Amino acid sequence: MLNFSFTEEQEFFRKMLKDFATEELLPNYTRWEREGITPRHLWKKLGELGVNGLRIPVEYGGSGADCVTTGIAAEEIGRGDFNLTYAVMLNGLIGEIINNHASEELKQEWLPKIASGDSIVGIAITEPTAGTDAGGIKATAVRQENGYVLNGEKSGISVATVADAFLIFAKTNPELGGRGISCFIVPSDLPGVECKGYEDMGNIPIGRGSVYLTDVVVPEENMIGLENKGFSQVMNGFDLSRLLIGLQCVGAASQSIDETIEHVKMRTSFGKPLATYQGVQFPIVTHYTQLEFVKWQSYRGLWLRDQGLPHSKESASVKWLGPKYGVEAIHQCLLFNGHYGYTKEMAHEQRLRDVIGLEIGDGTAEANMMVIAKDIIGKEFKSTNHQLVTSKN
Ligand SMILES: Cc1cc2nc3c(=O)[nH]c(=O)nc-3n(C[C@H](O)[C@H](O)[C@H](O)COP(=O)(O)OP(=O)(O)OC[C@H]3O[C@@H](n4cnc5c(N)ncnc54)[C@H](O)[C@@H]3O)c2cc1C
């Protein structure tokens, strides 16, 4: 049976989020960038709407929803405020990682706070000398009595300036390379943790930055997963976040397309609405079509994940095409709005800068193509020695 329809409950959830995005998010989307703040109250609001806890079981304060439903949230919130979709993506990813791999005590401590939006938790893998080559990180976690001492620098980390805690990846056995990495939950107020923000071209309300770790003592209980196995155990989560990113970009770009269709129907040139010219219609149709492909491939990947079927290559495919097609669509929309589209009065220019960030974050196009190549061409032709950010190493 092939069935592309959403359930009645999912349609209801979509409608609720669409209304919320249109009425409360869209009118303020550019405001948080202008004011340079992360709107924590909106993360809390997402908690009230049940968005933060979609991938968190009911017993820990979430709703235990499926991945397809989480995708609906990414798409609809993306229409209103692309930056707020980081809450959907990070809480989905981190909620799953903690729920699947952390101890009962850590689950009870962190999952309810993440679901409610009271706590913001980031994930810190990238370092100044290791991004795509994630297995080449240098941060260390050295075992001592009752815990570990962490040292290193994490760079490019979303929510670095506002997070209450981070999932930090560090080497517990440097000799094992990518297979000697463990994951720890590290509260940002622990002695030795210092966070500094960047001046980014977009995603300003995300507060991206570096996390410096200097002799940070972390209790043994804060390890997530087994020692040296943390990396491969949690990497499966990226198959989820990448599918959500596909839909985040579809949501943002579709909003630009909808706004632009309204504009070209109203605006006339040479005595006729712009919408009557095929030179205007065809690019809009091209971008709409490309986004539809990303959208349905994303939902297909999420469905596969819900069924427990392999979906790494589907996930990687929308991670590289979603931001790319999103950026191309928004760029064209900006141009069809003429000089006014180039001003900050309209949202297109910010959307463009914001969506570009996810052409890099969570793995570049090339990193994701490596995942697909490994699957369709074969592991034995893998071009790198280090561990790629994929669940199928
Ligand atoms: C908006 C944003 C949010 C982010 N959030 C987080 C976060 O929350 N947590 C986190 O840990 N990190 C985060 N990052 C960092 C991000 O994951 C890395 O920047 C990304 O993985 C790329 O790593 P890099 O910057 O070191 O680039 P490099 O790995 O140095 O790559 C540079 C270029 O070379 C290409 N390249 C590298 N290797 C190959 C190869 N073998 N073949 C072909 N091309 C190659 C890359 O595709 C890229 O174009 C974020 C980044 C951005 C921009």
The ligand as an ORCA input file, in Angstrom:
! r2SCAN-3c Opt
* xyz 0 1
  C      24.612     27.800     10.762
  C      25.555     26.766     11.296
  C      25.195     26.047     12.423
  C      26.072     25.081     12.940
  N      25.740     24.441     14.097
  C      26.588     23.520     14.616
  C      26.285     22.870     15.849
  O      25.255     23.137     16.480
  N      27.167     21.955     16.327
  C      28.318     21.629     15.669
  O      29.049     20.775     16.160
  N      28.656     22.256     14.508
  C      27.826     23.191     13.975
  N      28.159     23.852     12.832
  C      29.420     23.549     12.192
  C      29.241     22.688     10.941
  O      28.758     21.399     11.255
  C      30.578     22.610     10.198
  O      30.905     23.936      9.820
  C      30.497     21.729      8.964
  O      30.431     20.373      9.344
  C      31.705     21.934      8.037
  O      32.900     21.860      8.737
  P      34.017     23.011      8.589
  O      33.366     24.319      8.768
  O      35.155     22.661      9.466
  O      34.465     22.930      7.069
  P      35.552     21.883      6.394
  O      35.289     20.546      6.939
  O      36.894     22.506      6.637
  O      35.158     21.987      4.917
  C      35.448     23.132      4.118
  C      34.941     22.844      2.693
  O      35.617     21.702      2.156
  C      34.670     20.707      1.750
  N      35.242     19.395      2.028
  C      35.772     18.932      3.198
  N      36.185     17.671      3.041
  C      35.911     17.312      1.765
  C      36.110     16.122      0.993
  N      36.659     15.030      1.529
  N      35.674     16.126     -0.287
  C      35.093     17.216     -0.851
  N      34.898     18.371     -0.170
  C      35.299     18.422      1.122
  C      33.442     20.991      2.596
  O      32.285     20.453      2.002
  C      33.455     22.515      2.656
  O      32.879     23.042      1.483
  C      27.314     24.836     12.301
  C      27.670     25.564     11.174
  C      26.808     26.536     10.680
  C      27.229     27.339      9.497
*
